């Protein structure tokens, strides 16, 4: 059953400096999701995505691939709260 939800992903590996966030944004928009992708100080990337749960699942699968130069080692998924989802404006931001 589909529904609007939100999830937070934390991606580790070689994911900074390889256009990972830009490719994530492109994929998320293709899937009709809104949210953001930001670099974390420890070298990981955090992705917050909101929209159809099936599309979020597909984005989660895609994150294991990432950009062509990325080397993803791990993807952790956490369900986001309703407050997190409400805080996401339209579109998909890179920060």
PyMOL commands that set and color helices and strands:
alter all, ss='L'
color gray80, all
select helices_A, chain A and resi 20-30+53-63+82-86
alter helices_A, ss='H'
color red, helices_A
select strands_A, chain A and resi 4-14+34-39+45-52+71-79+92-94
alter strands_A, ss='S'
color yellow, strands_A
deselect
rebuild
show_as cartoon
